[in-house]
Amino acid sequence: MSDGKDGAIDVSVTSPLASSNVAGAEAQAGASLAKACQRKVGDTADACQREGLVFLPFAMETLGGLHPGAVTSANCLGGSP
């Protein structure tokens, strides 16, 4: 994955149309993506680090948006810097 370390991909799909996301999505494009990614990082990143794994969050929206971190993760998997 990265520097020869194993990794864990955590995929999260969110909808900006969900009642819990509508207000944020209305105020700023990508708000539901940011919320989903922050939740995953908070829930999983520390556990991966304790196990020596590279954490690769991959948040996407039902309407097609990708969090910038998902793009970075995809590039990492594909061998691009």
N, CA, C and O of each residue as an XYZ file, in Angstrom:
324
protein
N       0.829     -1.176      0.000
C       0.000      0.000      0.000
C       0.884      1.254      0.000
O       1.017      1.941     -1.013
N       1.478      1.530      1.152
C       2.316      2.717      1.273
C       3.575      2.337      2.028
O       3.506      1.869      3.164
N       4.709      2.535      1.409
C       5.988      2.176      2.021
C       6.024      0.711      2.445
O       6.664      0.362      3.437
N       5.342     -0.138      1.695
C       5.336     -1.564      1.987
C       4.419     -1.982      3.116
O       4.403     -3.158      3.480
N       3.651     -1.059      3.688
C       2.746     -1.394      4.785
C       1.404     -1.873      4.223
O       0.977     -1.458      3.146
N       0.758     -2.751      4.979
C      -0.598     -3.160      4.638
C      -1.541     -2.012      4.940
O      -1.232     -1.136      5.747
N      -2.688     -2.022      4.288
C      -3.639     -0.942      4.489
C      -5.054     -1.445      4.667
O      -5.366     -2.602      4.384
N      -5.886     -0.568      5.133
C      -7.304     -0.835      5.303
C      -8.082      0.268      4.595
O      -7.918      1.452      4.890
N      -8.927     -0.140      3.662
C      -9.788      0.802      2.957
C     -11.132      0.798      3.655
O     -11.729     -0.260      3.857
N     -11.608      1.967      4.022
C     -12.902      2.097      4.677
C     -13.812      2.888      3.755
O     -13.675      4.105      3.632
N     -14.739      2.199      3.109
C     -15.654      2.828      2.157
C     -16.908      3.283      2.888
O     -17.507      2.534      3.660
N     -17.286      4.516      2.629
C     -18.500      5.082      3.200
C     -19.278      5.761      2.087
O     -18.740      6.596      1.361
N     -20.552      5.397      1.957
C     -21.417      6.028      0.964
C     -22.471      6.814      1.726
O     -23.143      6.281      2.609
N     -22.607      8.078      1.377
C     -23.550      8.951      2.061
C     -24.452      9.645      1.047
O     -24.116      9.750     -0.133
N     -25.572     10.105      1.512
C     -26.493     10.824      0.635
C     -26.687     12.247      1.142
O     -27.037     12.453      2.304
N     -26.459     13.231      0.269
C     -26.716     14.606      0.675
C     -28.213     14.870      0.852
O     -28.606     15.912      1.377
N     -29.038     13.927      0.415
C     -30.488     14.083      0.542
C     -31.048     13.477      1.825
O     -32.235     13.626      2.113
N     -30.202     12.795      2.599
C     -30.642     12.246      3.891
C     -30.999     13.400      4.826
O     -30.379     14.463      4.787
N     -31.992     13.175      5.651
C     -32.452     14.256      6.531
C     -31.330     14.793      7.422
O     -31.331     15.975      7.765
N     -30.386     13.952      7.793
C     -29.278     14.394      8.637
C     -28.227     15.202      7.871
O     -27.344     15.803      8.483
N     -28.316     15.220      6.550
C     -27.321     15.904      5.734
C     -27.851     17.084      4.923
O     -27.061     17.875      4.408
N     -29.159     17.214      4.801
C     -29.741     18.210      3.899
C     -29.289     19.631      4.219
O     -28.889     20.367      3.316
N     -29.346     20.024      5.478
C     -28.989     21.400      5.835
C     -27.538     21.708      5.481
O     -27.247     22.768      4.926
N     -26.639     20.802      5.792
C     -25.225     21.017      5.475
C     -24.974     21.018      3.982
O     -24.213     21.845      3.478
N     -25.610     20.094      3.266
C     -25.434     20.006      1.810
C     -25.993     21.238      1.114
O     -25.471     21.676      0.089
N     -27.049     21.788      1.676
C     -27.649     22.999      1.117
C     -26.709     24.196      1.295
O     -26.624     25.067      0.429
N     -26.020     24.223      2.410
C     -25.135     25.349      2.714
C     -23.802     25.270      1.977
O     -23.230     26.302      1.626
N     -23.295     24.047      1.738
C     -21.979     23.902      1.107
C     -21.900     22.576      0.358
O     -22.207     21.518      0.905
N     -21.483     22.654     -0.898
C     -21.287     21.445     -1.693
C     -20.232     20.566     -1.034
O     -19.194     21.061     -0.594
N     -20.494     19.272     -0.966
C     -19.542     18.339     -0.377
C     -19.611     18.217      1.128
O     -18.799     17.508      1.724
N     -20.556     18.889      1.759
C     -20.648     18.844      3.221
C     -20.930     17.438      3.736
O     -20.379     17.032      4.759
N     -21.782     16.692      3.039
C     -22.070     15.333      3.504
C     -20.852     14.428      3.327
O     -20.644     13.506      4.116
N     -20.052     14.685      2.303
C     -18.803     13.931      2.118
C     -17.832     14.200      3.261
O     -17.248     13.275      3.825
N     -17.670     15.465      3.591
C     -16.761     15.838      4.681
C     -17.217     15.215      5.995
O     -16.397     14.726      6.772
N     -18.518     15.234      6.241
C     -19.076     14.658      7.471
C     -18.824     13.150      7.532
O     -18.428     12.622      8.572
N     -19.056     12.468      6.423
C     -18.848     11.015      6.377
C     -17.377     10.665      6.574
O     -17.047      9.724      7.297
N     -16.503     11.421      5.931
C     -15.068     11.151      6.047
C     -14.581     11.412      7.469
O     -13.815     10.617      8.013
N     -15.011     12.504      8.069
C     -14.607     12.813      9.445
C     -15.071     11.725     10.404
O     -14.345     11.345     11.322
N     -16.284     11.229     10.187
C     -16.818     10.167     11.045
C     -15.955      8.902     10.917
O     -15.622      8.275     11.922
N     -15.598      8.534      9.695
C     -14.783      7.341      9.478
C     -13.381      7.502     10.061
O     -12.853      6.580     10.682
N     -12.793      8.652      9.864
C     -11.456      8.895     10.416
C     -11.515      8.789     11.936
O     -10.647      8.170     12.552
N     -12.535      9.390     12.540
C     -12.673      9.339     13.993
C     -12.901      7.934     14.515
O     -12.419      7.578     15.590
N     -13.647      7.125     13.743
C     -13.979      5.775     14.182
C     -12.865      4.765     13.935
O     -12.734      3.796     14.683
N     -12.062      4.978     12.896
C     -11.205      3.906     12.402
C      -9.715      4.203     12.357
O      -8.912      3.285     12.525
N      -9.320      5.434     12.139
C      -7.907      5.758     11.908
C      -7.001      5.322     13.059
O      -5.942      4.744     12.820
N      -7.397      5.587     14.288
C      -6.556      5.218     15.437
C      -6.400      3.698     15.552
O      -5.317      3.201     15.860
N      -7.483      2.972     15.305
C      -7.411      1.508     15.386
C      -6.460      0.958     14.334
O      -5.699      0.030     14.606
N      -6.502      1.528     13.131
C      -5.578      1.094     12.074
C      -4.138      1.391     12.460
O      -3.253      0.558     12.263
N      -3.902      2.568     13.005
C      -2.546      2.946     13.394
C      -2.005      1.990     14.462
O      -0.842      1.590     14.405
N      -2.835      1.630     15.421
C      -2.403      0.692     16.474
C      -2.017     -0.665     15.886
O      -1.153     -1.357     16.425
N      -2.653     -1.039     14.789
C      -2.379     -2.331     14.154
C      -1.283     -2.238     13.088
O      -0.931     -3.240     12.467
N      -0.747     -1.032     12.879
C       0.306     -0.851     11.892
C      -0.195     -0.796     10.463
O       0.555     -1.075      9.529
N      -1.457     -0.440     10.287
C      -2.064     -0.365      8.961
C      -2.154      1.066      8.471
O      -2.343      1.992      9.260
N      -2.019      1.240      7.175
C      -2.264      2.540      6.560
C      -3.772      2.658      6.378
O      -4.393      1.771      5.794
N      -4.362      3.728      6.864
C      -5.810      3.935      6.774
C      -6.124      4.737      5.517
O      -5.585      5.825      5.313
N      -6.999      4.190      4.678
C      -7.394      4.843      3.434
C      -8.908      5.064      3.440
O      -9.660      4.181      3.028
N      -9.362      6.238      3.905
C     -10.798      6.507      3.884
C     -11.260      6.759      2.449
O     -10.547      7.383      1.663
N     -12.436      6.279      2.118
C     -12.974      6.432      0.768
C     -14.450      6.787      0.901
O     -15.304      5.903      0.971
N     -14.746      8.092      0.936
C     -16.121      8.559      1.081
C     -16.656      9.012     -0.269
O     -15.997      9.744     -1.008
N     -17.869      8.557     -0.572
C     -18.518      8.951     -1.816
C     -19.993      9.223     -1.568
O     -20.580      8.729     -0.606
N     -20.585     10.029     -2.465
C     -21.999     10.376     -2.349
C     -22.829      9.553     -3.322
O     -22.348      9.122     -4.370
N     -24.072      9.349     -2.954
C     -24.996      8.641     -3.834
C     -25.229      9.408     -5.135
O     -25.619      8.817     -6.141
N     -24.994     10.704     -5.120
C     -25.178     11.513     -6.324
C     -23.895     11.640     -7.141
O     -23.857     12.382     -8.122
N     -22.841     10.919     -6.745
C     -21.641     10.847     -7.560
C     -20.421     11.584     -7.067
O     -19.365     11.473     -7.690
N     -20.505     12.327     -5.987
C     -19.342     13.060     -5.507
C     -18.348     12.150     -4.809
O     -18.721     11.148     -4.200
N     -17.074     12.517     -4.908
C     -16.002     11.822     -4.193
C     -15.282     12.814     -3.290
O     -14.981     13.934     -3.703
N     -15.009     12.400     -2.062
C     -14.232     13.226     -1.151
C     -12.802     13.293     -1.682
O     -12.314     12.300     -2.222
N     -12.109     14.434     -1.547
C     -10.720     14.522     -2.014
C      -9.830     13.410     -1.447
O      -8.901     12.961     -2.119
N     -10.103     12.972     -0.238
C      -9.342     11.867      0.347
C      -9.552     10.565     -0.411
O      -8.648      9.732     -0.468
N     -10.731     10.379     -0.993
C     -10.991      9.185     -1.800
C     -10.153      9.206     -3.065
O      -9.652      8.173     -3.508
N     -10.004     10.383     -3.640
C      -9.173     10.523     -4.836
C      -7.718     10.200     -4.496
O      -7.031      9.509     -5.248
N      -7.261     10.711     -3.351
C      -5.901     10.433     -2.894
C      -5.719      8.929     -2.659
O      -4.701      8.356     -3.045
N      -6.703      8.300     -2.029
C      -6.628      6.860     -1.774
C      -6.570      6.078     -3.075
O      -5.784      5.139     -3.199
N      -7.396      6.454     -4.049
C      -7.401      5.768     -5.337
C      -6.052      5.928     -6.032
O      -5.546      4.978     -6.629
N      -5.474      7.109     -5.959
C      -4.158      7.329     -6.553
C      -3.094      6.480     -5.862
O      -2.196      5.943     -6.511
N      -3.205      6.367     -4.548
C      -2.253      5.551     -3.782
C      -2.349      4.094     -4.223
O      -1.328      3.432     -4.407
N      -3.554      3.601     -4.391
C      -3.752      2.226     -4.810
C      -3.250      1.997     -6.238
O      -2.748      0.923     -6.570
N      -3.395      3.024     -7.068
C      -2.964      2.912     -8.453
C      -1.482      3.194     -8.660
O      -0.978      3.066     -9.775
N      -0.785      3.573     -7.604
C       0.639      3.807     -7.699
C       1.005      5.217     -8.097
O       2.182      5.501     -8.324
N       0.028      6.118     -8.190
C       0.331      7.536     -8.521
C       0.642      8.283     -7.248
O       0.113      7.945     -6.190
N       1.494      9.295     -7.327
C       1.826     10.084     -6.130
C       0.670     10.960     -5.699
O       0.781     11.686     -4.712
